[in-house]
Amino acid sequence: MNDLIQATGELFSFLPLLFLFIGVLLGIVGGALPGITGAMMIALCLPLTFTMEPTNALTLLISIYVGAISGGLITATLMRMPGTPAAVMTTLDGYPLAQSGQPGRALGLSITASFVGGLISFIFLVLLSRPLSEFASRFGPYELFSLVMMALVLMASVSQGSMLKGLLSGFLGMVVAIPGTDPSTGFPRLTFGVTEMNSGFGMLPVLIGVYCISQLLKDIVEIGRKPVSSNATKTGIFMKLKDWKDQAVNLIRSSLIGTWIGILPGIGANIGSVVAYSAAQKMSKTPEKFGKGSEEGIVASEAANNATVGGALIPLIAMGIPGSVIDAILIGALMIHGITPGPLLFKQEPQLVYGMMSAYFIANIIMFVLMILLAARIAKLMFVNRAWVLPPITVLCILGAYATSNSFFSVWVMFAFGVFGYFLDRWGVPLGPFVIGFVLAPIAETKLRSGLGIHRGDITPLFTSPLSLTFLILSAVLLFWPILKPLWGKLKDRSQKTPSPS
């Protein structure tokens, strides 16, 4: 606890506090503008962190993360256009409540729920990260390999669209990670004689291409789209004591759901908000109001999607496993700064770990203040002509990709993966599993080869180790659940229809 207090105090110096304000503001603006997601904002800002101290770099990126998840509620509430996938459920009740003449109250409920969800997940982040890290430090290479495999399957199983497309996306991400230098032999592989390929596809050009360039192409195609807005006022933006009493159980329940779903590798805020919203509707005394401006629905969605941020940071810090797509980018940021994420992070970089926790806590406070003050004004950015916005973003993408290697090869890689990501999105193939597959594939390969080296080529411990076997069984169940679920339903129906013997 003393380390956490010390890290929090250090963040109140000028430079870290400036990064926190800038990061949260950038995240809110990016999250509020449909098409500019949190992942895109972090990928764009990642090159700016190359020369920073690791703690300051992670402070900036985490604050963008917090702001982006929260910022999506602005356009979801006022324009029925979720700025991020996490805010989709907020549109169901936030927009109808705003249209009924209470835009300030709709914003106030959303912002307060976001703040509370962030604080509750922060408590679990502090309490669970170190014990989970100490537990994970006992994992051998085979256990870590099977854990990575489970994360990939889990991400694919909850992806938008069919599970087959999610698995295909993850597999493509793993394939893209293969070219480069073989980590065991040191010889180039699948470089096709191209010298620039000896280091493989750079993480940053791939991320910027898949998330930024692909979205820019999509925005160019839809450049004529104009949003319809509700007039935003601050009337009713602060919750009263009665509101706190009425929503207390919903706030806590939804925050807990969001936190625990965030901990599960690869799922993300959109699933957390869906589950919390469904739970709130089932337990509500007035379920018929959901979808028509229900205050319970707004609170459940926003408390959960913000709580997933803190929850997702837990496996990242404790095990080096991304809880969401943005966390996969954060792992890339750690690697760029020469820091290996995983169970030893607490022992090797305790100051960085507690700095990340403190940054998340302070970012939530700053997010609450900025959202209360600026939400209505930020909504007006939606009406800025996109033809003015897209060119500078494109320039930033090019500069970011070029800065990784001072070579135009990285720029061409970025554009190639931008086109690739655009067509994946058009064909309904989710991009999340692709990114997580790309980030986790080298980790999985390294752990598998380490295990084979330790056990002299014997792969049987992968299936005989209790932990490894557990992860593999869970992976198999998740993989074949679409097939097993109908069979389970039929067996259940038969058991109910079979008369019991008298």
C-alpha positions in Angstrom: 0.0 0.0 0.0 2.9 2.4 0.8 4.2 1.8 -2.8 0.8 2.7 -4.2 0.6 5.9 -2.2 4.1 6.8 -3.2 3.4 6.2 -6.9 0.2 8.3 -6.6 2.2 11.1 -5.1 4.7 11.0 -7.9 2.0 11.4 -10.5 0.9 14.7 -9.0 4.1 16.3 -10.3 3.7 18.6 -13.3 4.7 16.4 -16.2 2.7 13.2 -15.3 -0.3 15.3 -14.4 -0.1 17.0 -17.7 0.0 13.6 -19.5 -3.0 12.5 -17.5 -5.1 15.6 -18.5 -4.0 15.4 -22.2 -4.6 11.6 -22.3 -8.0 11.7 -20.8 -9.1 14.7 -23.0 -7.7 13.0 -26.2 -9.5 9.8 -25.2 -12.8 11.5 -24.5 -12.7 13.3 -27.9 -11.6 10.2 -29.7 -14.2 8.0 -28.0 -16.9 10.6 -28.7 -16.2 10.7 -32.5 -17.7 7.6 -34.1 -14.9 5.8 -36.0 -12.0 7.1 -33.9 -11.9 4.3 -31.3 -9.7 4.1 -28.2 -7.5 1.5 -29.9 -7.0 3.9 -32.8 -6.1 6.8 -30.5 -3.6 4.8 -28.5 -2.0 3.4 -31.7 -1.7 7.0 -33.0 -0.1 8.2 -29.8 2.2 5.3 -29.3 5.0 6.8 -31.4 4.9 9.8 -29.2 6.0 7.7 -26.2 9.2 6.4 -27.7 11.4 9.0 -25.9 9.4 9.1 -22.7 10.1 7.3 -19.4 8.1 4.1 -19.3 5.9 5.3 -16.4 5.0 8.5 -18.2 4.4 6.6 -21.4 2.0 4.1 -19.7 0.4 7.0 -17.8 -0.5 8.7 -21.1 -1.8 5.5 -22.8 -3.9 4.4 -19.8 -5.5 7.8 -19.4 -6.4 7.7 -23.2 -7.9 4.3 -22.5 -10.1 5.6 -19.6 -11.2 8.7 -21.6 -12.0 6.7 -24.7 -14.3 4.2 -23.0 -16.1 7.0 -21.3 -16.2 9.4 -24.3 -18.3 7.0 -26.3 -21.4 7.8 -24.1 -21.6 11.4 -25.3 -22.6 10.7 -28.9 -24.4 7.5 -27.9 -26.6 9.6 -25.6 -27.0 12.8 -27.7 -26.9 11.4 -31.2 -27.7 7.7 -31.0 -24.3 7.1 -32.5 -22.0 5.1 -30.1 -18.5 6.5 -30.3 -17.1 3.2 -29.3 -18.5 -0.4 -29.3 -18.6 -0.3 -25.5 -21.3 2.4 -25.7 -23.7 0.5 -27.9 -26.0 -0.5 -25.0 -26.0 3.1 -23.8 -27.8 4.2 -27.0 -30.8 2.0 -26.1 -31.9 4.1 -23.2 -29.6 7.2 -23.2 -30.9 8.6 -26.5 -34.6 8.1 -25.7 -34.1 9.8 -22.3 -32.3 12.7 -24.0 -35.0 12.9 -26.6 -37.7 13.1 -23.9 -36.3 16.4 -22.8 -33.7 15.2 -20.2 -30.3 15.2 -22.0 -28.6 16.6 -18.9 -29.9 13.8 -16.7 -29.0 11.1 -19.3 -25.5 12.5 -19.5 -25.3 12.8 -15.7 -26.3 9.2 -15.0 -23.9 7.9 -17.7 -20.9 9.9 -16.4 -21.5 9.1 -12.8 -22.0 5.4 -13.5 -18.7 5.5 -15.5 -16.9 7.1 -12.6 -18.2 4.6 -10.0 -17.5 1.6 -12.2 -13.9 2.8 -12.6 -13.4 3.3 -8.9 -14.8 -0.1 -8.0 -12.7 -1.9 -10.6 -9.6 0.1 -9.3 -10.2 -1.6 -5.9 -10.0 -5.0 -7.4 -7.0 -4.0 -9.5 -5.1 -3.2 -6.4 -6.3 -6.2 -4.4 -6.0 -8.9 -7.0 -3.0 -8.0 -9.2 -0.2 -9.0 -6.8 -1.7 -12.3 -5.5 -2.5 -13.3 -9.1 1.0 -12.4 -10.2 2.5 -14.5 -7.4 0.3 -17.4 -8.4 1.2 -17.0 -12.1 4.9 -16.9 -11.3 4.6 -20.6 -10.5 3.5 -21.3 -14.1 6.0 -23.1 -16.3 6.3 -22.4 -20.0 3.7 -25.1 -20.9 1.2 -23.6 -18.5 1.7 -20.1 -20.0 1.4 -21.5 -23.5 -1.9 -23.1 -22.8 -3.1 -19.9 -21.1 -2.3 -17.9 -24.2 -4.2 -20.5 -26.3 -7.2 -20.2 -24.0 -7.1 -16.4 -24.3 -7.1 -16.6 -28.1 -10.0 -19.1 -28.2 -11.9 -17.0 -25.6 -11.5 -13.9 -27.7 -12.7 -15.7 -30.8 -15.7 -17.2 -29.0 -17.1 -13.8 -27.9 -16.3 -11.9 -31.1 -18.9 -10.1 -33.1 -20.3 -12.4 -35.8 -19.6 -16.1 -36.1 -17.0 -17.9 -34.0 -15.5 -19.3 -37.2 -14.7 -15.8 -38.3 -13.2 -15.0 -35.0 -11.0 -18.0 -35.1 -10.0 -17.2 -38.7 -9.1 -13.6 -37.6 -7.0 -14.9 -34.7 -5.2 -17.4 -37.0 -4.4 -14.7 -39.5 -2.9 -12.6 -36.8 -0.7 -15.5 -35.7 0.4 -16.1 -39.3 1.4 -12.5 -39.8 3.6 -12.8 -36.7 5.7 -15.7 -38.2 7.9 -13.8 -40.7 11.1 -12.4 -39.4 14.0 -13.9 -37.4 13.4 -17.3 -35.8 13.8 -16.8 -32.0 15.5 -20.1 -31.5 17.9 -20.4 -34.5 18.4 -16.7 -35.2 17.9 -17.3 -39.0 15.4 -15.4 -41.1 12.2 -17.2 -42.0 9.5 -16.4 -44.6 11.2 -13.1 -45.5 11.3 -13.9 -49.3 14.7 -12.3 -49.6 13.4 -8.9 -48.5 16.0 -7.5 -46.1 13.5 -5.2 -44.3 11.5 -8.3 -43.4 14.3 -9.8 -41.2 12.7 -8.1 -38.2 9.2 -9.2 -39.3 6.2 -6.9 -39.6 6.6 -4.1 -37.0 4.0 -4.1 -34.3 3.2 -0.4 -34.6 2.8 -0.3 -38.5 0.5 -3.3 -38.2 -1.6 -1.8 -35.4 -1.9 1.6 -37.0 -2.8 0.0 -40.3 -5.4 -2.3 -39.0 -7.1 0.2 -36.6 -6.4 3.6 -38.1 -6.0 3.3 -41.9 -8.8 0.8 -42.2 -11.1 3.2 -40.3 -10.0 6.2 -42.4 -10.9 4.2 -45.5 -14.3 3.5 -44.0 -14.8 7.1 -43.1 -13.9 8.2 -46.7 -16.5 5.9 -48.1 -19.1 7.3 -45.6 -17.9 10.9 -45.7 -21.3 12.4 -46.5 -23.0 11.0 -43.4 -24.3 13.7 -41.1 -25.4 13.1 -37.5 -28.6 14.2 -35.9 -28.2 15.7 -32.4 -30.2 16.3 -29.2 -29.7 19.7 -27.6 -27.4 19.2 -24.6 -27.9 21.0 -21.3 -26.4 20.6 -17.9 -29.8 20.6 -16.2 -30.0 17.5 -14.0 -26.4 16.4 -14.7 -25.7 15.8 -11.0 -27.3 12.8 -9.3 -29.3 13.5 -6.2 -29.2 11.5 -2.9 -32.4 9.7 -4.0 -30.8 8.7 -7.3 -27.8 7.2 -5.4 -30.2 5.2 -3.1 -32.2 3.9 -6.1 -29.2 3.0 -8.2 -26.8 1.8 -5.5 -27.4 -2.0 -6.0 -27.4 -1.6 -9.8 -24.1 0.4 -9.7 -22.3 -2.1 -7.5 -23.7 -5.2 -9.4 -22.9 -3.8 -12.8 -19.4 -2.7 -11.7 -18.7 -6.1 -10.4 -19.9 -7.8 -13.6 -17.8 -5.4 -15.7 -14.7 -6.0 -13.5 -14.9 -9.8 -13.6 -15.7 -9.9 -17.4 -12.7 -7.5 -17.9 -10.5 -10.0 -16.1 -11.3 -12.7 -18.7 -8.7 -12.5 -21.4 -9.7 -10.9 -24.7 -13.3 -10.1 -24.1 -13.6 -6.3 -23.6 -16.0 -3.6 -22.6 -18.8 -4.2 -25.1 -19.5 -7.7 -23.7 -19.3 -6.4 -20.2 -22.0 -3.8 -20.9 -24.2 -6.3 -22.6 -24.1 -8.8 -19.7 -24.6 -6.0 -17.1 -27.5 -4.5 -19.1 -29.2 -7.9 -19.3 -28.8 -8.6 -15.6 -30.2 -5.2 -14.8 -33.2 -5.8 -17.0 -33.9 -9.2 -15.4 -33.7 -7.9 -11.9 -35.6 -4.6 -12.5 -39.0 -4.0 -11.1 -39.8 -2.1 -14.4 -38.2 -4.2 -17.2 -40.7 -2.8 -19.7 -38.9 0.6 -19.6 -35.7 -0.8 -20.9 -35.0 0.5 -24.4 -37.4 3.4 -23.8 -35.2 5.6 -21.6 -34.6 3.4 -18.6 -32.3 5.0 -16.1 -31.3 1.6 -14.8 -30.2 0.6 -18.3 -28.0 3.6 -18.7 -26.3 3.1 -15.3 -25.8 -0.7 -15.9 -24.2 -0.2 -19.3 -21.8 2.6 -18.3 -20.8 1.2 -14.9 -19.9 -2.1 -16.5 -18.0 -0.9 -19.6 -15.8 1.4 -17.5 -15.2 -1.3 -14.9 -13.9 -3.6 -17.6 -10.9 -1.3 -18.0 -9.6 -1.9 -14.5 -10.5 -5.5 -14.7 -8.7 -6.0 -18.0 -5.5 -4.4 -16.5 -5.4 -7.2 -13.9 -4.4 -10.1 -16.3 -2.1 -7.6 -18.2 -0.1 -6.7 -15.1 -0.3 -10.1 -13.4 0.2 -12.5 -16.3 1.1 -10.5 -19.4 -2.2 -11.6 -21.0 -4.4 -8.9 -22.6 -7.9 -8.5 -21.2 -8.9 -6.6 -24.3 -7.6 -5.3 -27.7 -6.4 -2.1 -26.1 -4.5 -4.1 -23.5 -2.8 -5.9 -26.4 -1.5 -2.6 -27.6 -0.4 -1.7 -24.1 1.6 -4.9 -24.0 3.2 -3.8 -27.3 4.0 -0.4 -25.6 5.7 -2.3 -22.7 7.8 -4.4 -25.2 8.8 -1.2 -27.2 10.2 0.1 -23.9 12.1 -3.1 -23.3 9.8 -4.3 -20.5 8.6 -7.9 -20.5 5.0 -8.1 -19.3 4.2 -11.1 -17.1 4.3 -12.5 -13.6 7.7 -11.1 -12.9 6.6 -7.5 -13.6 5.9 -6.9 -9.9 9.4 -7.9 -8.9 11.3 -6.3 -11.8 9.3 -3.1 -12.3 7.3 -2.4 -9.1 7.4 1.3 -9.6 5.9 1.0 -13.1 3.2 -1.4 -11.9 2.0 0.9 -9.1 2.4 3.9 -11.4 -0.1 2.2 -13.8 -2.6 1.6 -11.0 -2.3 5.1 -9.8 -2.7 6.5 -13.3 -5.9 4.5 -13.7 -7.3 5.9 -10.5 -6.4 9.6 -11.2 -7.5 9.3 -14.8 -11.0 8.3 -13.6 -11.2 11.4 -11.4 -10.1 13.7 -14.2 -12.5 11.9 -16.6 -15.4 12.7 -14.3 -14.5 16.4 -14.0 -13.8 16.9 -17.8 -17.0 15.0 -18.8 -19.2 17.1 -16.5 -17.6 20.3 -17.8 -17.1 19.6 -21.5 -19.5 16.8 -22.6 -22.0 19.1 -24.3 -19.2 21.0 -26.1 -17.4 17.9 -27.2 -20.6 16.7 -28.8 -20.4 19.7 -31.2 -17.2 18.2 -32.7 -19.4 15.7 -34.5 -20.4 18.5 -36.9 -16.9 19.3 -38.0 -16.4 18.5 -41.7 -14.6 15.2 -41.9 -12.7 16.3 -45.0 -10.8 18.6 -42.6 -10.1 15.9 -40.0 -9.0 12.9 -42.2 -5.9 14.5 -43.8 -4.1 15.4 -40.5 -4.9 12.0 -39.1 -3.4 10.3 -42.2 -0.3 12.4 -41.8 0.0 11.4 -38.1 -0.4 7.7 -39.2 2.4 8.0 -41.7 4.7 9.8 -39.3 4.0 7.2 -36.6 4.8 4.2 -38.9 7.9 5.9 -40.3 9.3 6.7 -36.8 9.5 3.0 -35.9 12.3 2.2 -38.3 13.0 5.4 -40.2 12.1 3.5 -43.3 9.3 3.8 -45.8 8.9 0.1 -45.7 7.0 0.5 -42.5 4.7 3.0 -44.1 3.9 0.6 -46.9 3.3 -2.2 -44.4 0.9 0.2 -42.6 -1.1 0.9 -45.8 -1.1 -2.7 -46.7 -2.6 -3.8 -43.4 -5.0 -0.8 -43.5 -6.5 -2.2 -46.8 -6.4 -5.7 -45.3 -8.2 -4.5 -42.1 -10.8 -2.6 -44.2 -11.8 -5.7 -46.2 -11.8 -7.9 -43.1 -14.3 -5.4 -41.5 -16.4 -5.3 -44.6 -16.6 -9.1 -44.7 -17.7 -9.2 -41.1 -14.4 -10.6 -39.7 -13.6 -9.0 -36.3 -10.3 -7.2 -36.0 -9.9 -7.8 -32.3 -8.8 -11.5 -32.5 -6.4 -10.6 -35.3 -4.5 -8.0 -33.1 -4.5 -10.3 -30.1 -3.3 -13.2 -32.3 -0.5 -11.0 -33.7 0.6 -9.9 -30.2 0.3 -13.2 -28.4 1.7 -15.5 -31.2 5.4 -14.7 -30.4 4.8 -15.2 -26.7 3.1 -18.6 -27.3 5.9 -19.7 -29.6 8.6 -18.7 -27.1 6.9 -20.5 -24.2 6.3 -23.6 -26.3 9.9 -23.8 -27.4 11.1 -23.2 -23.9 8.9 -26.0 -22.6 10.3 -28.3 -25.3 13.8 -27.3 -24.4 13.3 -27.9 -20.7 11.7 -31.3 -21.2 14.1 -32.3 -24.0 11.4 -32.4 -26.7 8.8 -34.1 -24.6 5.4 -32.5 -25.1 3.4 -34.8 -22.7 3.8 -32.4 -19.7 1.6 -30.0 -21.7 -1.3 -32.5 -21.1 -0.3 -33.9 -17.8 0.3 -30.7 -15.8 -3.0 -30.0 -14.0 -3.0 -26.3 -14.7 -2.0 -26.7 -18.4 -4.6 -29.4 -18.8 -7.3 -27.2 -17.2 -6.6 -24.4 -19.6 -6.6 -26.8 -22.6 -9.9 -28.3 -21.5 -11.5 -24.9 -21.1 -10.2 -24.0 -24.6 -11.7 -27.1 -26.1 -15.1 -26.5 -24.3 -15.1 -22.9 -25.6 -14.1 -24.0 -29.1 -16.8 -26.7 -29.4 -19.5 -25.0 -27.4 -21.5 -23.9 -30.5 -21.8 -27.6 -31.3 -22.3 -28.8 -27.7 -24.9 -26.3 -26.8 -27.7 -27.7 -29.0 -26.9 -31.2 -27.9 -27.0 -30.1 -24.3 -30.4 -28.5 -24.9 -31.8 -31.7 -26.4 -30.5 -33.8 -23.6 -32.1 -31.4 -21.1 -35.5 -31.5 -22.9 -35.4 -35.3 -23.0 -34.7 -35.5 -19.3 -37.6 -33.2 -18.6 -40.0 -35.1 -20.8 -39.1 -38.5 -19.4 -41.6 -39.5 -16.7 -40.2 -40.3 -13.4 -40.8 -43.8 -12.1 -43.6 -44.0 -9.6 
